[in-house]
Amino acid sequence: MTDARPAWPDTVPVRLRERVATALAGPGPHAPADLVQAAVSVTTPLLGTQDGGRGAALDLLAADALVTHALLRLAENPEDFDACCGDVMATLSSLVPPR
């Protein structure tokens, strides 16, 4: 796989780039599983609040960018894509509280 640092188009706001970099906590390359775990870490604190307003937007956008980038990286190896997507879904499912 190639380097896991996102190649940002010029249209991506600097604040979003910085939030993703903060979530990754260190230089890359980062494996797709690291990107998904960073998305979970960004999202988890939001689940404990009732706000859900504009203040959460940057974190939600960062989480989306992290998962999207992880899936793009996984797609580089189509033979493993299905199994790896199952792992991604299992990790993201950890955000859903048990009933």
Backbone as a printed PyTorch tensor [residue, N CA C, xyz], in Angstrom:
tensor([[[  0.8380,  -1.1740,   0.0000],
         [  0.0000,   0.0000,   0.0000],
         [  0.8850,   1.2400,   0.0000]],

        [[  0.3210,   2.3120,  -0.4850],
         [  1.0550,   3.5670,  -0.5410],
         [  0.9620,   4.2970,   0.7850]],

        [[  1.6390,   5.4250,   0.8620],
         [  1.6400,   6.2490,   2.0640],
         [  0.2020,   6.6130,   2.4430]],

        [[ -0.1050,   6.5980,   3.7410],
         [ -1.4690,   6.8150,   4.2040],
         [ -1.7970,   8.2660,   4.4840]],

        [[ -0.9080,   9.1670,   4.1540],
         [ -1.2540,  10.5700,   4.3600],
         [ -2.1800,  11.0050,   3.2380]],

        [[ -3.3430,  11.5880,   3.6150],
         [ -4.2830,  12.0120,   2.5720],
         [ -3.6620,  13.0470,   1.6510]],

        [[ -3.9560,  12.9270,   0.3690],
         [ -3.5580,  13.9410,  -0.6040],
         [ -4.7370,  14.9000,  -0.7230]],

        [[ -4.6480,  16.0050,  -0.0420],
         [ -5.7640,  16.9370,   0.0330],
         [ -5.8260,  17.8500,  -1.1820]],

        [[ -6.9910,  17.9650,  -1.8050],
         [ -7.1440,  18.9880,  -2.8380],
         [ -7.1270,  20.3710,  -2.1770]],

        [[ -6.8410,  21.3760,  -2.9460],
         [ -6.7630,  22.7390,  -2.4060],
         [ -8.0830,  23.2130,  -1.8120]],

        [[ -9.1810,  22.5830,  -2.1850],
         [-10.4920,  23.0170,  -1.7050],
         [-10.8150,  22.5350,  -0.2920]],

        [[-10.0080,  21.6270,   0.2580],
         [-10.2620,  21.1290,   1.6150],
         [ -9.8090,  22.1870,   2.6170]],

        [[-10.7140,  22.5920,   3.5130],
         [-10.3600,  23.6250,   4.4880],
         [ -9.1930,  23.2030,   5.3780]],

        [[ -8.3790,  24.1710,   5.7150],
         [ -7.2070,  23.9300,   6.5560],
         [ -7.6250,  23.3450,   7.9030]],

        [[ -8.7160,  23.8260,   8.4740],
         [ -9.1610,  23.3190,   9.7820],
         [ -9.4580,  21.8230,   9.7260]],

        [[-10.0200,  21.3540,   8.6260],
         [-10.2990,  19.9220,   8.4860],
         [ -8.9950,  19.1450,   8.3700]],

        [[ -8.0760,  19.6490,   7.5850],
         [ -6.7690,  18.9980,   7.4730],
         [ -6.1000,  18.8880,   8.8380]],

        [[ -6.1600,  19.9690,   9.6040],
         [ -5.5330,  19.9790,  10.9270],
         [ -6.2270,  19.0180,  11.8790]],

        [[ -7.5570,  18.9310,  11.7990],
         [ -8.3000,  18.0340,  12.7000],
         [ -7.9640,  16.5790,  12.4070]],

        [[ -7.8390,  16.2360,  11.1390],
         [ -7.4560,  14.8690,  10.7660],
         [ -6.0430,  14.5790,  11.2550]],

        [[ -5.1450,  15.5240,  11.0650],
         [ -3.7600,  15.3330,  11.5150],
         [ -3.7000,  15.1280,  13.0210]],

        [[ -4.5000,  15.8770,  13.7640],
         [ -4.5550,  15.7270,  15.2190],
         [ -5.0920,  14.3530,  15.5970]],

        [[ -6.1070,  13.9010,  14.8930],
         [ -6.6940,  12.5820,  15.1830],
         [ -5.7020,  11.4590,  14.9280]],

        [[ -4.8320,  11.6490,  13.9630],
         [ -3.8570,  10.6040,  13.6370],
         [ -2.6780,  10.5940,  14.5970]],

        [[ -2.4940,  11.6660,  15.3280],
         [ -1.4770,  11.7240,  16.3940],
         [ -0.1120,  11.2110,  15.9660]],

        [[  0.4380,  11.8080,  14.9810],
         [  1.8010,  11.4520,  14.5990],
         [  1.9440,  11.2880,  13.1070]],

        [[  3.1820,  11.2480,  12.6680],
         [  3.4250,  11.1260,  11.2380],
         [  3.0640,   9.7340,  10.7250]],

        [[  2.7450,   9.6620,   9.4720],
         [  2.3980,   8.3970,   8.8420],
         [  3.6350,   7.6500,   8.4270]],

        [[  3.4690,   6.5990,   7.6930],
         [  2.1800,   6.1830,   7.1680],
         [  1.3430,   5.4590,   8.2260]],

        [[  0.0430,   5.5570,   8.0520],
         [ -0.9080,   4.9110,   8.9540],
         [ -1.6510,   3.8250,   8.1880]],

        [[ -1.7760,   2.6780,   8.7840],
         [ -2.5260,   1.5780,   8.1730],
         [ -4.0140,   1.9400,   8.1570]],

        [[ -4.7780,   1.3460,   7.2390],
         [ -6.2130,   1.6160,   7.2070],
         [ -6.8930,   1.3860,   8.5600]],

        [[ -6.4870,   0.3600,   9.2780],
         [ -7.0850,   0.1090,  10.6090],
         [ -6.8150,   1.2720,  11.5620]],

        [[ -5.6440,   1.8990,  11.4420],
         [ -5.3280,   3.0630,  12.2730],
         [ -6.2400,   4.2370,  11.9210]],

        [[ -6.5090,   4.4050,  10.6340],
         [ -7.3790,   5.4900,  10.1920],
         [ -8.7960,   5.3000,  10.7290]],

        [[ -9.2880,   4.0710,  10.6690],
         [-10.6410,   3.7870,  11.1630],
         [-10.6890,   3.9650,  12.6780]],

        [[ -9.6760,   3.5060,  13.3740],
         [ -9.6540,   3.6760,  14.8280],
         [ -9.6080,   5.1550,  15.1970]],

        [[ -8.8880,   5.9550,  14.4240],
         [ -8.8600,   7.4010,  14.6670],
         [-10.2500,   7.9880,  14.4650]],

        [[-10.9810,   7.5120,  13.4710],
         [-12.3540,   7.9810,  13.2470],
         [-13.2430,   7.6360,  14.4320]],

        [[-13.0830,   6.4480,  14.9760],
         [-13.8510,   6.0440,  16.1640],
         [-13.4940,   6.9450,  17.3450]],

        [[-12.2120,   7.2250,  17.5110],
         [-11.7710,   8.0720,  18.6220],
         [-12.3240,   9.4900,  18.5120]],

        [[-12.4530,   9.9840,  17.2950],
         [-13.0030,  11.3190,  17.0810],
         [-14.5130,  11.3230,  17.3530]],

        [[-15.1840,  10.2530,  16.9910],
         [-16.6420,  10.1880,  17.0870],
         [-17.1410,   9.8470,  18.4890]],

        [[-16.4230,   9.0220,  19.2120],
         [-16.8810,   8.5430,  20.5150],
         [-17.2900,   9.6630,  21.4730]],

        [[-16.5060,  10.7160,  21.6450],
         [-16.9240,  11.7750,  22.5740],
         [-18.2190,  12.4720,  22.1560]],

        [[-18.5010,  12.4800,  20.8750],
         [-19.7210,  13.1370,  20.4030],
         [-20.9720,  12.3790,  20.8160]],

        [[-20.8330,  11.0790,  21.0050],
         [-21.9920,  10.2560,  21.3490],
         [-22.4750,  10.4920,  22.7730]],

        [[-21.6130,  11.0400,  23.6100],
         [-21.9890,  11.3020,  24.9970],
         [-22.6180,  12.6580,  25.2170]],

        [[-22.8170,  13.4210,  24.1420],
         [-23.4030,  14.7500,  24.2830],
         [-24.7670,  14.7890,  23.6130]],

        [[-25.5720,  15.7050,  24.0560],
         [-26.8830,  15.8970,  23.4470],
         [-26.8600,  17.0280,  22.4250]],

        [[-25.7100,  17.7040,  22.3290],
         [-25.6110,  18.8840,  21.4750],
         [-25.9040,  18.5490,  20.0240]],

        [[-25.0160,  17.8330,  19.3770],
         [-25.2170,  17.4590,  17.9880],
         [-25.3120,  18.6420,  17.0410]],

        [[-24.9480,  19.8130,  17.5010],
         [-25.0560,  21.0040,  16.6730],
         [-23.8380,  21.2210,  15.8140]],

        [[-23.6940,  22.4510,  15.4040],
         [-22.6040,  22.8180,  14.5060],
         [-21.2380,  22.5640,  15.1160]],

        [[-21.1480,  22.5490,  16.4250],
         [-19.8720,  22.3090,  17.0870],
         [-19.3070,  20.9310,  16.7980]],

        [[-20.1600,  20.0030,  16.4260],
         [-19.7210,  18.6390,  16.1360],
         [-19.3360,  18.4550,  14.6720]],

        [[-19.6260,  19.4280,  13.8490],
         [-19.4480,  19.2750,  12.3970],
         [-18.0060,  18.9570,  12.0090]],

        [[-17.0450,  19.6600,  12.5690],
         [-15.6510,  19.4400,  12.1840],
         [-15.2010,  18.0190,  12.5370]],

        [[-15.5920,  17.5530,  13.7290],
         [-15.2270,  16.1890,  14.1190],
         [-15.9050,  15.1570,  13.2240]],

        [[-17.1600,  15.3770,  12.8750],
         [-17.8560,  14.4360,  11.9990],
         [-17.2450,  14.4150,  10.6020]],

        [[-16.8720,  15.5770,  10.1000],
         [-16.2080,  15.6340,   8.7990],
         [-14.8490,  14.9370,   8.8450]],

        [[-14.1280,  15.1190,   9.9400],
         [-12.8250,  14.4610,  10.0910],
         [-12.9950,  12.9460,  10.1330]],

        [[-13.9800,  12.4710,  10.8860],
         [-14.2330,  11.0300,  10.9660],
         [-14.5860,  10.4800,   9.5890]],

        [[-15.4250,  11.1920,   8.8630],
         [-15.7920,  10.7770,   7.5070],
         [-14.5660,  10.7140,   6.6080]],

        [[-13.7080,  11.7250,   6.6800],
         [-12.4940,  11.7480,   5.8500],
         [-11.5740,  10.5810,   6.2000]],

        [[-11.4650,  10.2700,   7.4700],
         [-10.5970,   9.1750,   7.9010],
         [-11.1060,   7.8240,   7.3860]],

        [[-12.4010,   7.5870,   7.5060],
         [-12.9650,   6.3150,   7.0270],
         [-12.8730,   6.2340,   5.5030]],

        [[-13.1780,   7.3340,   4.8400],
         [-13.0810,   7.3480,   3.3820],
         [-11.6660,   7.0420,   2.9320]],

        [[-10.6950,   7.6490,   3.5650],
         [ -9.2990,   7.4130,   3.1900],
         [ -8.8980,   5.9590,   3.4700]],

        [[ -9.3770,   5.4100,   4.5830],
         [ -9.0810,   4.0050,   4.8900],
         [ -9.6450,   3.0920,   3.8020]],

        [[-10.8760,   3.3410,   3.3750],
         [-11.4830,   2.4990,   2.3380],
         [-10.7770,   2.6590,   0.9960]],

        [[-10.3450,   3.8650,   0.6900],
         [ -9.5680,   4.0590,  -0.5410],
         [ -8.2700,   3.2680,  -0.5000]],

        [[ -7.6380,   3.2670,   0.6600],
         [ -6.3960,   2.4950,   0.8110],
         [ -6.6680,   1.0040,   0.6670]],

        [[ -7.7550,   0.5350,   1.2710],
         [ -8.0980,  -0.8860,   1.1890],
         [ -8.4150,  -1.2980,  -0.2450]],

        [[ -8.9890,  -0.4010,  -1.0170],
         [ -9.3480,  -0.7040,  -2.4010],
         [ -8.1230,  -0.9140,  -3.2840]],

        [[ -6.9540,  -0.5460,  -2.7900],
         [ -5.7180,  -0.7920,  -3.5410],
         [ -5.4270,  -2.2870,  -3.6630]],

        [[ -6.0510,  -3.0940,  -2.8030],
         [ -5.8820,  -4.5540,  -2.8240],
         [ -7.2670,  -5.2010,  -2.9430]],

        [[ -7.8210,  -5.2350,  -4.1550],
         [ -9.1890,  -5.7340,  -4.3280],
         [ -9.4220,  -7.1430,  -3.8060]],

        [[ -8.3960,  -7.9900,  -3.8410],
         [ -8.5810,  -9.3730,  -3.3900],
         [ -8.8660,  -9.4590,  -1.8940]],

        [[ -8.4510,  -8.4610,  -1.1310],
         [ -8.6820,  -8.4510,   0.3180],
         [ -9.7840,  -7.4910,   0.7370]],

        [[-10.3540,  -6.7820,  -0.2250],
         [-11.2690,  -5.6830,   0.0960],
         [-12.4700,  -6.1320,   0.9210]],

        [[-13.1410,  -7.2100,   0.5190],
         [-14.3440,  -7.6560,   1.2350],
         [-14.0430,  -7.9790,   2.6950]],

        [[-13.0140,  -8.7460,   2.9230],
         [-12.6730,  -9.1260,   4.2990],
         [-12.2870,  -7.9010,   5.1150]],

        [[-11.5230,  -7.0150,   4.5140],
         [-11.0890,  -5.8190,   5.2380],
         [-12.2600,  -4.8940,   5.5320]],

        [[-13.2080,  -4.8040,   4.6160],
         [-14.3990,  -3.9820,   4.8670],
         [-15.2090,  -4.5470,   6.0290]],

        [[-15.2170,  -5.8580,   6.1550],
         [-15.8670,  -6.4700,   7.3130],
         [-15.2090,  -6.0390,   8.6070]],

        [[-13.8930,  -5.9530,   8.5970],
         [-13.1620,  -5.4840,   9.7840],
         [-13.4930,  -4.0220,  10.0730]],

        [[-13.5830,  -3.2120,   9.0220],
         [-13.9360,  -1.7970,   9.1990],
         [-15.3230,  -1.6820,   9.8150]],

        [[-16.2700,  -2.4320,   9.2980],
         [-17.6430,  -2.3770,   9.8240],
         [-17.6950,  -2.8410,  11.2700]],

        [[-16.9320,  -3.8530,  11.6070],
         [-16.9080,  -4.3130,  12.9950],
         [-16.3480,  -3.2240,  13.9130]],

        [[-15.3230,  -2.5370,  13.4790],
         [-14.7560,  -1.4520,  14.2830],
         [-15.7540,  -0.3110,  14.4230]],

        [[-16.3830,   0.0790,  13.3320],
         [-17.3620,   1.1650,  13.3920],
         [-18.5920,   0.7720,  14.2210]],

        [[-18.9220,  -0.5030,  14.2110],
         [-20.0580,  -0.9810,  15.0110],
         [-19.8110,  -0.8280,  16.4980]],

        [[-18.5510,  -0.7030,  16.8910],
         [-18.2580,  -0.5020,  18.3030],
         [-18.8260,   0.8220,  18.8080]],

        [[-19.1850,   1.7130,  17.9030],
         [-19.7870,   2.9950,  18.2820],
         [-21.2510,   2.8460,  18.6990]],

        [[-21.8810,   1.7650,  18.2760],
         [-23.3070,   1.5540,  18.5600],
         [-23.4330,   0.9160,  19.9370]],

        [[-24.1650,   1.5840,  20.8460],
         [-24.3160,   0.9850,  22.1790],
         [-25.1500,  -0.2910,  22.1060]],

        [[-24.8160,  -1.2730,  22.9380],
         [-25.6010,  -2.5060,  22.9480],
         [-27.0110,  -2.2470,  23.4590]],

        [[-27.9380,  -3.0320,  22.9900],
         [-29.3430,  -2.8620,  23.4240],
         [-29.5990,  -3.6440,  24.6740]]])
